[in-house]
Amino acid sequence: MLNALTLAAEAETKNPLIPEVYDIVWSLVAFAVILLVFWKVIIPRVTKTLDERAEVIEGGIARAESAQAEANAQLEKYNEMLAEARAEAGKIREQARVDGTKILTELKEQASAEAARITANASAQIEAERQAALVSLRSEVGSLALDLAAGVVGQSLSDDKKAAALVDSFLADLEASEKNGK
């Protein structure tokens, strides 16, 4: 029983939450070794890996920014070229419109000149045919009138000068009566 009392007394003096001194010492030695390994080996490797990743990310960001700037410059250049092309297309359309109007005007003038030329030729041809018909008609009417007059008078009108004067006076009277009738 006495042993039990001493054990109980000893148990009362020791706090179960406080470890023994040798446990604390060996725990500190193991902690120092692990801390030293982390400090010398693992932390530099992790730092190196993180730095490499940061450089890759920053390089990627820089490349992306430069690519974005280049794309913006290309877009601006494209927009300028597009604006120039549109302006030139407008000029070409306007020039084509002006040329079309000019060609149309020239064609109308050519058609008018051609029509006037054809009309003048037709008028001249008609006048020439009318003159030829008048000459032919005069000679026929003259010869018929002489034949008729010779039949009425009963004489032969063979004198050309008298016959020509008689025919001319007859035709002049005929033309004068035609003009008065109209």
Accessible surface in RSA format (square Angstrom, percent):
REM  Atomic radii and reference values for relative SASA: ProtOr
REM  Chains: A
REM  Algorithm: Lee & Richards
REM  Probe-radius: 1.40
REM  Slices: 20
REM RES _ NUM      All-atoms   Total-Side   Main-Chain    Non-polar    All polar
REM                ABS   REL    ABS   REL    ABS   REL    ABS   REL    ABS   REL
RES MET A   1   177.34  91.8 133.22  88.2  44.12 105.0 118.11 100.4  59.23  78.5
RES LEU A   2   135.87  75.7 132.88  95.1   2.99   7.5 134.15  94.2   1.72   4.6
RES ASN A   3   117.20  80.8 115.45 111.6   1.74   4.2  23.61  56.8  93.59  90.5
RES ALA A   4    60.55  55.7  51.49  79.5   9.06  20.6  55.68  78.4   4.87  12.9
RES LEU A   5   113.64  63.3 110.34  78.9   3.30   8.3 110.55  77.6   3.08   8.3
RES THR A   6    73.76  52.5  71.32  72.3   2.44   5.8  67.55  90.7   6.21   9.4
RES LEU A   7   117.82  65.6 115.02  82.3   2.79   7.0 115.28  81.0   2.54   6.8
RES ALA A   8    46.45  42.7  38.67  59.7   7.78  17.7  45.75  64.4   0.70   1.9
RES ALA A   9    55.16  50.7  49.82  76.9   5.34  12.2  53.72  75.6   1.44   3.8
RES GLU A  10   105.83  60.8 103.12  78.0   2.71   6.5  37.06  71.7  68.76  56.1
RES ALA A  11    67.96  62.5  48.42  74.7  19.53  44.4  55.40  78.0  12.56  33.3
RES GLU A  12   146.24  84.0 111.56  84.4  34.67  82.6  44.30  85.7 101.94  83.2
RES THR A  13   113.71  80.9  77.55  78.6  36.16  86.2  75.03 100.8  38.68  58.5
RES LYS A  14   127.33  62.1 117.08  71.8  10.24  24.4  78.54  70.7  48.78  52.0
RES ASN A  15    76.19  52.5  61.58  59.5  14.62  35.2  22.52  54.2  53.67  51.9
RES PRO A  16   129.02  94.0  90.42  82.4  38.60 140.3 102.73  84.8  26.29 163.4
RES LEU A  17   155.76  86.7 130.57  93.4  25.20  63.3 133.10  93.5  22.66  61.0
RES ILE A  18   117.14  66.7 103.60  77.2  13.54  32.6 104.28  75.1  12.86  34.9
RES PRO A  19    73.63  53.7  56.59  51.6  17.04  61.9  67.57  55.8   6.06  37.7
RES GLU A  20    73.34  42.1  69.53  52.6   3.80   9.1  25.24  48.8  48.10  39.3
RES VAL A  21   113.23  74.5 112.53 101.9   0.69   1.7 112.58  97.8   0.64   1.7
RES TYR A  22   136.95  63.9 132.34  75.3   4.60  12.0  98.60  74.1  38.34  47.3
RES ASP A  23    63.48  44.5  60.95  60.7   2.53   6.0  15.55  36.6  47.93  47.8
RES ILE A  24    73.69  41.9  70.72  52.7   2.97   7.2  73.61  53.0   0.08   0.2
RES VAL A  25    75.89  49.9  75.10  68.0   0.78   1.9  75.76  65.8   0.13   0.4
RES TRP A  26   173.41  69.6 170.28  82.4   3.12   7.3 145.32  77.5  28.08  45.6
RES SER A  27    70.28  59.4  58.96  78.7  11.32  26.1  36.73  78.2  33.55  47.0
RES LEU A  28   110.73  61.7 107.57  77.0   3.15   7.9 107.99  75.8   2.73   7.3
RES VAL A  29    71.65  47.1  68.39  61.9   3.26   7.8  71.56  62.2   0.08   0.2
RES ALA A  30    51.85  47.7  45.81  70.7   6.04  13.7  51.63  72.7   0.22   0.6
RES PHE A  31   127.25  63.7 124.22  76.9   3.03   7.9 126.71  76.8   0.54   1.6
RES ALA A  32    55.16  50.7  49.52  76.4   5.64  12.8  51.86  73.0   3.30   8.8
RES VAL A  33    85.52  56.3  84.27  76.3   1.25   3.0  85.44  74.2   0.08   0.2
RES ILE A  34   100.24  57.0  99.09  73.8   1.15   2.8 100.24  72.2   0.00   0.0
RES LEU A  35    89.18  49.7  86.57  61.9   2.61   6.6  89.04  62.5   0.14   0.4
RES LEU A  36   106.16  59.1 103.62  74.1   2.53   6.4 105.95  74.4   0.21   0.6
RES VAL A  37    71.14  46.8  69.18  62.6   1.95   4.7  71.14  61.8   0.00   0.0
RES PHE A  38    92.85  46.5  92.85  57.5   0.00   0.0  92.85  56.3   0.00   0.0
RES TRP A  39   165.71  66.5 159.21  77.1   6.51  15.3 129.45  69.0  36.26  58.8
RES LYS A  40   137.25  67.0 119.23  73.2  18.02  42.9  65.13  58.6  72.12  76.8
RES VAL A  41    62.00  40.8  58.15  52.6   3.85   9.3  61.35  53.3   0.65   1.8
RES ILE A  42    66.57  37.9  66.10  49.2   0.47   1.1  66.57  47.9   0.00   0.0
RES ILE A  43    83.57  47.6  82.97  61.8   0.60   1.4  83.56  60.2   0.01   0.0
RES PRO A  44    64.05  46.7  53.83  49.1  10.22  37.1  60.16  49.7   3.89  24.2
RES ARG A  45   164.96  69.3 161.91  82.5   3.05   7.3  55.22  75.5 109.74  66.5
RES VAL A  46    76.17  50.1  72.98  66.1   3.20   7.7  76.13  66.1   0.05   0.1
RES THR A  47    64.28  45.7  63.04  63.9   1.24   2.9  51.04  68.6  13.23  20.0
RES LYS A  48   133.48  65.1 128.55  78.9   4.93  11.7  76.65  69.0  56.83  60.5
RES THR A  49    59.31  42.2  59.16  60.0   0.14   0.3  34.18  45.9  25.13  38.0
RES LEU A  50   102.16  56.9  97.97  70.1   4.19  10.5  98.20  69.0   3.97  10.7
RES ASP A  51    75.77  53.1  74.23  73.9   1.54   3.6  19.57  46.1  56.20  56.1
RES GLU A  52    87.08  50.0  85.67  64.8   1.41   3.4  36.76  71.1  50.32  41.1
RES ARG A  53   149.74  62.9 147.72  75.3   2.03   4.8  43.83  59.9 105.91  64.2
RES ALA A  54    43.20  39.7  37.84  58.4   5.36  12.2  42.68  60.1   0.51   1.4
RES GLU A  55   120.26  69.0 111.51  84.4   8.76  20.9  40.22  77.8  80.05  65.4
RES VAL A  56   104.20  68.6  96.80  87.6   7.41  17.8 103.18  89.7   1.02   2.8
RES ILE A  57   106.40  60.5 100.40  74.8   6.00  14.5 105.57  76.0   0.83   2.3
RES GLU A  58   113.38  65.1 108.13  81.8   5.25  12.5  39.62  76.6  73.76  60.2
RES GLY A  59    23.74  29.3   0.00   N/A  23.74  29.3  22.70  62.3   1.04   2.3
RES GLY A  60    24.87  30.7   0.00   N/A  24.87  30.7  20.33  55.8   4.54  10.2
RES ILE A  61    91.77  52.2  89.41  66.6   2.37   5.7  91.18  65.7   0.59   1.6
RES ALA A  62    56.49  51.9  50.33  77.7   6.16  14.0  52.80  74.4   3.69   9.8
RES ARG A  63   158.33  66.5 154.90  79.0   3.43   8.2  75.63 103.4  82.69  50.1
RES ALA A  64    59.66  54.9  48.73  75.2  10.93  24.9  55.63  78.3   4.03  10.7
RES GLU A  65   112.72  64.7 105.52  79.8   7.20  17.1  43.78  84.7  68.94  56.3
RES SER A  66    68.81  58.1  58.19  77.7  10.62  24.5  49.31 105.0  19.50  27.3
RES ALA A  67    58.80  54.1  49.95  77.1   8.86  20.1  55.46  78.1   3.34   8.9
RES GLN A  68   106.32  59.5 103.58  75.7   2.74   6.5  36.51  77.7  69.81  52.9
RES ALA A  69    61.16  56.2  50.85  78.5  10.31  23.5  56.33  79.3   4.83  12.8
RES GLU A  70   113.11  64.9 107.03  81.0   6.08  14.5  33.82  65.4  79.29  64.7
RES ALA A  71    53.16  48.9  43.38  67.0   9.78  22.2  49.17  69.2   3.99  10.6
RES ASN A  72    77.16  53.2  72.10  69.7   5.06  12.2  24.69  59.4  52.47  50.7
RES ALA A  73    61.16  56.2  48.09  74.2  13.08  29.7  56.44  79.5   4.72  12.5
RES GLN A  74   101.70  56.9  98.99  72.3   2.71   6.5  34.31  73.0  67.39  51.1
RES LEU A  75   100.96  56.2  96.89  69.3   4.07  10.2 100.48  70.6   0.48   1.3
RES GLU A  76    99.71  57.2  98.97  74.9   0.75   1.8  34.81  67.3  64.90  53.0
RES LYS A  77   117.70  57.4 115.55  70.9   2.15   5.1  64.15  57.7  53.55  57.0
RES TYR A  78   126.28  59.0 123.97  70.5   2.31   6.0  91.18  68.5  35.10  43.3
RES ASN A  79    67.30  46.4  61.89  59.8   5.41  13.0  21.12  50.8  46.19  44.6
RES GLU A  80    95.28  54.7  90.28  68.3   5.00  11.9  32.97  63.8  62.31  50.9
RES MET A  81   111.04  57.5 106.75  70.6   4.30  10.2  96.49  82.0  14.56  19.3
RES LEU A  82    59.63  33.2  55.87  40.0   3.77   9.5  59.06  41.5   0.58   1.5
RES ALA A  83    59.17  54.4  50.06  77.3   9.11  20.7  54.32  76.5   4.84  12.8
RES GLU A  84   119.34  68.5 112.45  85.1   6.90  16.4  46.92  90.7  72.43  59.1
RES ALA A  85    57.05  52.5  45.22  69.8  11.83  26.9  52.95  74.6   4.10  10.9
RES ARG A  86   160.33  67.3 151.54  77.2   8.79  20.9  57.30  78.3 103.02  62.4
RES ALA A  87    56.40  51.9  41.92  64.7  14.48  32.9  53.76  75.7   2.64   7.0
RES GLU A  88   104.16  59.8 102.90  77.8   1.26   3.0  25.25  48.8  78.90  64.4
RES ALA A  89    38.45  35.4  34.63  53.4   3.82   8.7  37.50  52.8   0.95   2.5
RES GLY A  90    25.06  30.9   0.00   N/A  25.06  30.9  20.30  55.7   4.76  10.7
RES LYS A  91   148.59  72.5 140.00  85.9   8.58  20.4  89.01  80.1  59.58  63.5
RES ILE A  92   106.64  60.7 104.04  77.5   2.60   6.3 106.13  76.4   0.51   1.4
RES ARG A  93   141.89  59.6 136.94  69.8   4.95  11.8  60.10  82.1  81.80  49.6
RES GLU A  94    87.30  50.1  87.30  66.0   0.00   0.0  43.21  83.6  44.09  36.0
RES GLN A  95   100.36  56.1  98.55  72.0   1.81   4.3  39.52  84.1  60.84  46.1
RES ALA A  96    59.53  54.7  46.81  72.2  12.72  28.9  52.18  73.5   7.35  19.5
RES ARG A  97   141.60  59.5 130.62  66.6  10.98  26.2  67.95  92.9  73.65  44.6
RES VAL A  98    77.31  50.9  73.47  66.5   3.83   9.2  76.45  66.4   0.85   2.3
RES ASP A  99    56.82  39.8  56.52  56.3   0.30   0.7  18.29  43.0  38.53  38.4
RES GLY A 100    36.14  44.6   0.00   N/A  36.14  44.6  31.09  85.3   5.05  11.3
RES THR A 101    85.16  60.6  80.89  82.0   4.27  10.2  61.76  82.9  23.40  35.4
RES LYS A 102   125.69  61.3 119.60  73.4   6.09  14.5  68.07  61.3  57.62  61.4
RES ILE A 103    97.40  55.4  97.40  72.6   0.00   0.0  97.40  70.1   0.00   0.0
RES LEU A 104    96.92  54.0  96.00  68.7   0.91   2.3  96.74  67.9   0.17   0.5
RES THR A 105    63.92  45.5  62.72  63.6   1.20   2.9  46.55  62.5  17.37  26.3
RES GLU A 106    76.89  44.1  75.65  57.2   1.24   2.9  27.35  52.9  49.54  40.4
RES LEU A 107    98.96  55.1  95.50  68.3   3.47   8.7  95.74  67.2   3.22   8.7
RES LYS A 108   128.63  62.8 123.97  76.1   4.66  11.1  78.26  70.4  50.38  53.7
RES GLU A 109   108.25  62.1 101.13  76.5   7.12  17.0  43.52  84.2  64.73  52.8
RES GLN A 110   114.98  64.3 108.39  79.2   6.59  15.7  43.08  91.7  71.90  54.5
RES ALA A 111    62.06  57.1  50.54  78.0  11.52  26.2  58.39  82.2   3.67   9.7
RES SER A 112    72.80  61.5  62.05  82.8  10.74  24.8  37.51  79.9  35.29  49.4
RES ALA A 113    64.05  58.9  51.58  79.6  12.47  28.4  59.98  84.5   4.07  10.8
RES GLU A 114    76.62  44.0  74.58  56.4   2.04   4.9  36.85  71.3  39.77  32.5
RES ALA A 115    54.58  50.2  48.84  75.4   5.74  13.1  53.93  75.9   0.65   1.7
RES ALA A 116    62.68  57.6  50.92  78.6  11.76  26.8  58.75  82.7   3.93  10.4
RES ARG A 117   122.62  51.5 115.83  59.0   6.79  16.2  68.13  93.1  54.49  33.0
RES ILE A 118    94.78  53.9  93.74  69.8   1.04   2.5  94.32  67.9   0.46   1.2
RES THR A 119    84.46  60.1  80.95  82.1   3.51   8.4  61.28  82.3  23.19  35.1
RES ALA A 120    59.67  54.9  48.59  75.0  11.08  25.2  55.72  78.5   3.96  10.5
RES ASN A 121    79.26  54.7  74.92  72.4   4.34  10.4  24.61  59.2  54.65  52.8
RES ALA A 122    42.38  39.0  38.12  58.8   4.25   9.7  41.96  59.1   0.42   1.1
RES SER A 123    61.83  52.3  54.53  72.8   7.30  16.8  34.10  72.6  27.74  38.9
RES ALA A 124    64.24  59.1  51.72  79.8  12.52  28.5  59.98  84.5   4.26  11.3
RES GLN A 125   110.89  62.0 105.01  76.7   5.87  14.0  31.85  67.8  79.03  59.9
RES ILE A 126   113.30  64.5 112.21  83.6   1.09   2.6 112.59  81.1   0.71   1.9
RES GLU A 127    77.19  44.3  76.80  58.1   0.40   0.9  44.66  86.4  32.53  26.6
RES ALA A 128    60.44  55.6  49.30  76.1  11.14  25.3  56.13  79.0   4.31  11.4
RES GLU A 129   102.92  59.1  96.82  73.2   6.10  14.5  43.63  84.4  59.29  48.4
RES ARG A 130   119.13  50.0 113.02  57.6   6.11  14.5  58.90  80.5  60.23  36.5
RES GLN A 131    80.63  45.1  80.56  58.9   0.07   0.2  34.79  74.1  45.84  34.8
RES ALA A 132    61.93  56.9  50.45  77.9  11.47  26.1  58.27  82.1   3.66   9.7
RES ALA A 133    58.83  54.1  49.20  75.9   9.64  21.9  56.92  80.2   1.92   5.1
RES LEU A 134    58.20  32.4  57.80  41.3   0.40   1.0  58.04  40.8   0.15   0.4
RES VAL A 135    99.75  65.6  98.20  88.9   1.55   3.7  98.85  85.9   0.90   2.4
RES SER A 136    59.09  49.9  53.78  71.8   5.31  12.2  30.03  64.0  29.06  40.7
RES LEU A 137   103.75  57.8 101.02  72.3   2.72   6.8 103.41  72.6   0.33   0.9
RES ARG A 138    96.48  40.5  94.66  48.3   1.82   4.3  38.73  52.9  57.75  35.0
RES SER A 139    71.99  60.8  55.69  74.3  16.30  37.5  52.93 112.7  19.06  26.7
RES GLU A 140   103.46  59.4  99.99  75.6   3.47   8.3  26.60  51.4  76.86  62.8
RES VAL A 141    32.71  21.5  32.11  29.1   0.60   1.4  32.55  28.3   0.16   0.4
RES GLY A 142     4.56   5.6   0.00   N/A   4.56   5.6   4.56  12.5   0.00   0.0
RES SER A 143    59.09  49.9  55.14  73.6   3.95   9.1  36.19  77.1  22.91  32.1
RES LEU A 144   116.10  64.7 113.21  81.0   2.89   7.3 113.46  79.7   2.64   7.1
RES ALA A 145    22.58  20.8  15.19  23.4   7.39  16.8  20.22  28.5   2.36   6.3
RES LEU A 146    38.83  21.6  38.01  27.2   0.81   2.0  38.22  26.8   0.61   1.6
RES ASP A 147    99.36  69.6  87.35  86.9  12.02  28.4  28.00  65.9  71.37  71.2
RES LEU A 148   127.41  71.0 121.84  87.2   5.57  14.0 127.02  89.2   0.38   1.0
RES ALA A 149    23.60  21.7  18.19  28.1   5.41  12.3  23.28  32.8   0.32   0.8
RES ALA A 150    27.16  25.0  22.96  35.4   4.20   9.6  23.34  32.9   3.83  10.1
RES GLY A 151    63.79  78.7   0.00   N/A  63.79  78.7  38.88 106.7  24.91  55.8
RES VAL A 152   118.78  78.2  87.51  79.2  31.27  75.3  93.99  81.7  24.79  67.2
RES VAL A 153    85.88  56.5  56.94  51.5  28.94  69.7  62.85  54.6  23.02  62.4
RES GLY A 154    62.85  77.5   0.00   N/A  62.85  77.5  30.58  83.9  32.27  72.3
RES GLN A 155   113.30  63.4 105.59  77.2   7.71  18.4  31.96  68.0  81.34  61.7
RES SER A 156    94.29  79.7  66.06  88.2  28.22  65.0  48.51 103.3  45.77  64.1
RES LEU A 157    51.93  28.9  33.84  24.2  18.09  45.5  36.81  25.9  15.12  40.7
RES SER A 158    92.44  78.1  67.92  90.6  24.52  56.5  43.21  92.0  49.23  69.0
RES ASP A 159    71.12  49.8  62.87  62.6   8.25  19.5  32.08  75.5  39.03  38.9
RES ASP A 160   115.10  80.6 110.52 110.0   4.57  10.8  35.25  83.0  79.85  79.6
RES LYS A 161   172.72  84.3 163.21 100.1   9.50  22.6 111.29 100.2  61.43  65.4
RES LYS A 162   147.62  72.0 139.63  85.7   7.99  19.0  87.88  79.1  59.74  63.6
RES ALA A 163     5.46   5.0   3.94   6.1   1.53   3.5   5.28   7.4   0.18   0.5
RES ALA A 164    54.78  50.4  47.07  72.6   7.71  17.5  54.37  76.6   0.41   1.1
RES ALA A 165    62.38  57.4  50.96  78.6  11.42  26.0  58.01  81.7   4.38  11.6
RES LEU A 166    87.29  48.6  82.93  59.3   4.36  11.0  86.76  60.9   0.53   1.4
RES VAL A 167    14.74   9.7  14.28  12.9   0.46   1.1  14.74  12.8   0.00   0.0
RES ASP A 168    77.81  54.5  74.47  74.1   3.34   7.9  25.09  59.1  52.72  52.6
RES SER A 169    60.98  51.5  52.80  70.5   8.17  18.8  41.06  87.4  19.91  27.9
RES PHE A 170    97.87  49.0  95.25  59.0   2.62   6.8  97.71  59.2   0.16   0.5
RES LEU A 171    12.41   6.9  12.33   8.8   0.09   0.2  12.33   8.7   0.09   0.2
RES ALA A 172    57.30  52.7  48.47  74.8   8.83  20.1  52.53  74.0   4.77  12.6
RES ASP A 173    96.23  67.4  90.50  90.1   5.73  13.6  27.13  63.9  69.10  68.9
RES LEU A 174    84.86  47.3  81.01  58.0   3.85   9.7  84.49  59.3   0.37   1.0
RES GLU A 175    70.97  40.7  70.45  53.3   0.52   1.2  29.65  57.4  41.31  33.7
RES ALA A 176    51.10  47.0  45.25  69.8   5.85  13.3  50.42  71.0   0.68   1.8
RES SER A 177    65.69  55.5  51.50  68.7  14.19  32.7  45.74  97.4  19.95  28.0
RES GLU A 178   104.44  60.0  96.38  72.9   8.06  19.2  36.38  70.4  68.06  55.6
RES LYS A 179   159.63  77.9 140.62  86.3  19.01  45.3  89.44  80.5  70.19  74.8
RES ASN A 180   131.26  90.5  97.77  94.5  33.49  80.6  30.17  72.6 101.09  97.7
RES GLY A 181    69.62  85.9   0.00   N/A  69.62  85.9  36.17  99.3  33.45  74.9
RES LYS A 182   204.02  99.5 141.09  86.6  62.93 149.8 104.26  93.8  99.77 106.3
END  Absolute sums over single chains surface
CHAIN  1 A    16002.0      14377.6       1624.3      10854.5       5147.4
END  Absolute sums over all chains
TOTAL         16002.0      14377.6       1624.3      10854.5       5147.4
